[in-house]
Amino acid sequence: MPFVSAKCPNCGASIQVDNQRESGFCQYCGSKIQIKEAIVKVRIDKSANFANYRELAQSAYRGNDGSNSLKYVEKALEINPRDAEMWFLKAKATMKTSYKIVNDALVLECCHKAVEYASDKPKMLSETYLFLFDSAKKALTMLVDEEVWNSFWKDIYDGAEHAAVNFIKEIPEDFTDADGERLREKFAAFYIEYLRSFIRDLETWRWVNSRKERFLDFAPKSLAEREEVWKNFIADFFNPPSNHDNTQKLEDLSPKAKLGCIILVLALNIFLWYHILAKSYAILQRFFS
């Protein structure tokens, strides 16, 4: 006997009924019920609940409340786990709640589900690719303003870049936006400018140069001479033209570098004065002997 969920038309209680029978009795109020009628009522209620949760999720997202949007999306997906719109909203709400660390695996899973269940797959694919492009940029730009530079933050930056590259690699190389620009080429240019914003001293220069393999990993083959693009970018900082000012101001150095410069200057002064005094003493000795 297959039992299914139903709702008593009399008391409203949720009950389990045998869907092969025409009628039965409510376990709570004892009233006689028609099985088909009770089952239909559950379906109607679930449909109403789904529509309600969907509206609440969308409203919370529009109000920049990603946490509540995710909460209502989850409730909606419990009722209808094959709704493409809710899966896509879950991906967007996940990005909205991301701060410093991006759950790229969850975002990509939601995007894949949205495309899988979409009735209009080409449209959903296009929306997904544009969303992933924007998400990749967000994963990077939400870190650029950080002033701290240590091993902890390097790991955070590395994680954000990893997420961004995973998003971009989902986008086909020939996919273009409304202006006809290839998104992966567009992101390659954005990534180089992102790296440029980090360069403050020699340590950050070295870190930027270590990003080469990551750049080549996602930069599309359509981007002519990818190696040359990177080489030209790095050349501005590692091999500046002869007419560039290669000097670095003391105030631009890190505290350790400043201390090193001061110690070096003091040591040179001590060495110089020692030789001057020693030479003077030798001359005076010969003069008075």
QUISULFEN-V119854 format. One record per pair of residues at least 24 apart in sequence whose C-alpha atoms are under 8 Angstrom apart, sorted by the first residue. I is the first residue (numbers start at 1). J is the second residue. If there is no record, write none. Layout:
i:I j:J
i:I j:J
This chain:
i:4 j:39
i:5 j:39
i:5 j:42
i:6 j:35
i:6 j:38
i:6 j:39
i:6 j:40
i:6 j:41
i:6 j:42
i:7 j:38
i:7 j:39
i:7 j:41
i:7 j:42
i:8 j:33
i:8 j:38
i:9 j:33
i:9 j:38
i:9 j:41
i:46 j:79
i:49 j:76
i:50 j:75
i:50 j:76
i:50 j:79
i:50 j:80
i:51 j:76
i:54 j:86
i:58 j:89
i:61 j:93
i:64 j:96
i:66 j:93
i:66 j:94
i:66 j:96
i:66 j:97
i:67 j:93
i:67 j:97
i:69 j:93
i:70 j:94
i:82 j:113
i:82 j:117
i:83 j:114
i:83 j:117
i:83 j:118
i:84 j:113
i:84 j:114
i:84 j:115
i:84 j:116
i:84 j:117
i:84 j:118
i:85 j:114
i:85 j:118
i:86 j:114
i:87 j:111
i:87 j:113
i:87 j:114
i:88 j:113
i:88 j:114
i:88 j:128
i:92 j:131
i:95 j:135
i:99 j:142
i:100 j:139
i:100 j:142
i:100 j:143
i:100 j:156
i:100 j:160
i:101 j:139
i:101 j:156
i:101 j:159
i:101 j:160
i:102 j:139
i:102 j:159
i:102 j:160
i:102 j:163
i:103 j:163
i:104 j:163
i:104 j:164
i:104 j:166
i:104 j:167
i:108 j:167
i:129 j:170
i:129 j:171
i:130 j:177
i:132 j:167
i:132 j:168
i:132 j:170
i:132 j:171
i:133 j:167
i:133 j:168
i:133 j:171
i:133 j:183
i:133 j:187
i:135 j:164
i:135 j:167
i:136 j:163
i:136 j:164
i:136 j:165
i:136 j:167
i:136 j:168
i:137 j:164
i:137 j:187
i:137 j:190
i:139 j:163
i:139 j:164
i:140 j:164
i:140 j:194
i:141 j:194
i:144 j:194
i:144 j:197
i:144 j:198
i:165 j:214
i:165 j:218
i:168 j:218
i:169 j:218
i:173 j:220
i:173 j:221
i:173 j:222
i:184 j:218
i:184 j:219
i:184 j:220
i:185 j:219
i:185 j:220
i:185 j:222
i:185 j:223
i:188 j:215
i:188 j:218
i:188 j:219
i:191 j:215
i:192 j:233
i:200 j:252
i:201 j:252
i:201 j:253
i:201 j:254
i:205 j:237
i:209 j:234
